C-alpha cells in the first residue's frame, strides 16, 4: 500500500497542482484568442509579473497576513491581481491596439506579444535579479502530512498549504467564470463577440469594453496562477518560459475559444506530465516476486525523465494537431 | 506579411518603380562600414574580425528566417533549436574519434539498441495497419497503443542502460574525424528533416500554431542535447572543434579569423545568389502570390501546402548550416549556451529590422544588429554603474552587488522594445522588400 501513497503523492497531487496552474493560464490564453484572435505569448510573463508584485508587496509588509491569520502572499494577491490587470490593459493600449487598428495579420500580433514577453522579462529580471526567492518572507510554509488509517502504510500523503489554497481558488475561479460568462451581461457580450465580432459590434456591443474586460480577466487569473505556483515552489523570473508550451497545449487540446475546454485541457496536460515522469516500477514492485524469470523489472520505468518533461505537452500538442486540430471540444478558430 | 498599411499606401510601392539609383542601400551600407571601422580602430583587428565572422554566421541564420518570414509569412519561433542541431552536427562529425568507445563492445550494443528501436517502430506501424486484414478498427487502435507503450518501455530502458554504460566506460561516443564541411552539410540536412516534420504537422493550420510548435521543438532539442551526455557530453561541453582552414595556432588570430571570414563570405555569396535567382524565378513569384493572397493563389491551381513546406524546410536547412558554421567558429559545443534570446529573438530582430523579404536588407540587419548587440553589454553596464553611483551619492541607495548580471538583463528589454517599435513604426524594415510588377 505504500506504493499507492507514492502514486497519490507523485501523480494525483502533483498532476492536480500543475493542472490547476495550466488551467488558469489556458483560460486566459483561450479568452484572448477568442476575442482578439491571436496567440498571446506574453501570458507566462504576466503570471511572473503577478507573482513579482506579490513578492514586492509581501517584502514591504511582511507581517500583514498574520493579523487575520492567512499567509501574507495570499492577502497580497488581490492588489497584485489588480496591478496585473492594469498592466494587461496598459500593454494592450500601448502595443496591441495600434497594431489592431492597422488591421495586421494575427501572426504579427504574435510577434508583438513576443516583444512584450522580452520586455516584461527584462524588467522583472532587472528588478528581481536572476536567482529564485521565496514568497514566504515572514511566514512559514505549512506542510501537512496525513497518515492513512490503513495497516502497514508508513508513508503519509503530503500536501502543502499553497496547494490547498490553489485547489480552493481554482474551484472558486471556475465557478465564478461560469457564472460570469453565462449570467452577466458583459459575459454574454463576450461570448457574442467571440462568436462573431462584426455582428456583435453591429448589435451595439462596445467592443473596446469587451477587450478591456478580457484583459482584466486574463490578467487576474494569470496573477493568481503565478502567485500560487511561486508559493508552491519559488519565485523565479524565468518561470514563464516553461509554462508557455503546456498552457498553449492545454488551450489547443481543449479547443481554442472554449474556456471550459481549456480547464479540462489544463488538467489533462498536468496529469499527463505527472504520469509520464512517474516511475512505474514503484507500483509494480509488490508483484516483483511473482513475475517470471525472463521479465526482470528495471529500476527506472518512467516514460520520460524529469529533464524531458517538456516533451509531454509537445507530444500532446502534435498529437491533437494531427488527429483533431479543433481540440476535444470543437474549438472554432483554426484557419 | 506586414500588411499594416491601408490599401492606398500599399498601392504606392507595388506599382512598378523605375530603376533608380540605390541611394538608401548605399548610405546604409556606408554607415555600417563606418561603424565597423570604428570598432576595428577601438578594439583591434582580432576582435573586429571575430565580430564580423559571428555576424556573418548570424547573417546565414537571418537569411533562413527571411525566407520563412519574409517570403512566405511563416513565423518560426524556434530558430535556436535548428541552430543547436547544426552545431551538434558540426561537433559530432569533425572531432577526433574516441578510441575508448570504439575499442570496447559498446558500439555493437548501441547498434543493437538502435536496431531494437527500429524493430519496435516497425512493429507498431504494422499493428496500426491491422485493420487491412480484417481486425476491427477499435481493436486495432487498442492493440497498437498497448503495443506501442510496452515496446517503448522495453526499448527505452534498454537504451538508458547502454547510455549509462557508455558514460561510465568511455565518457561519450566521440566524433567521426570527418572533414568539417561534411558536418555542416549534415547539420543543414538534419535541421531540414526536423523542419519537414514540424511543417508537415503545422503548416496547414493557423499560423500561430507553427510558432507554438517551433518554440516547443527548440526547447526539446536543447533539452536532449543538454542531457544526452553519452552523445554530446552535455554540460561538460566539447572543445576544441577543428576549423576547415588553418587555425589561430598556425597563422595567428587575425589572419585565421580573416580566412574564416572569407569562408563565411563565400557561403553567404552562394546562398545570396541562389536565393536571388529563386526569388525572381516563377517559383519565387508563386511563393509571393501565396503569401499575399492565399485564396486566389489556390484558385490558380497552386499547391499551397506543398510550397509552404518547401519554403519552411529550405529556411530550416539554412539555419542548420548557419548554426554549424557558428559552432565551428566558436570552437566549442555547449548545449547550455543556446538561448532563445541569443539565437531566436536576435535573429528575428535582424530580419524585421533589416527588411523581411529583402536579402540585402537582411544581411544589413544581421551585421548592424549584431554590432549593437555585442556593444550593448559593456554600454549597459557602464550606464547602470553610473546610475548606481549617482543614486548612491545623492539618495544613499544600497547598490545591488550583481550589477553586471543585471546589466545583461537590460539587453532582454532592449530587444523586446526593438521588436515592438519596429512592428509599430517600420513594419517593412530599413530596406523594404521591392515588389515588382511583371508585365
Interface residues (C-beta under 8 A of the other chain):
Chain A: X38 X39 X41 X95 X98 X99 X102 X103 X104 X105 X106 X107 X108 X110 X111 X112 X114 X115 X116 X117 X118 X119 X120 X121 X122 X123 X125 X126 X129 X130 X241 X244 X245 X248 X252 X280 X298 X300 X301 X303 X305 X307 X308 X310 X311 X313 X314 X317 X318 X321 X322 X325 X333 X334 X335
Chain B: X1 X2 X3 X4 X5 X6 X73 X75 X77 X152 X153 X156 X157 X160 X161 X201 X202 X205 X206 X207 X208 X209 X211 X212 X213 X215 X216 X217 X219 X220 X223 X224 X226 X227 X340 X341 X345 X348 X352 X400 X402 X405 X406 X409 X410 X411 X412 X413 X414 X415 X416 X417 X418 X419 X420 X423 X424 X427
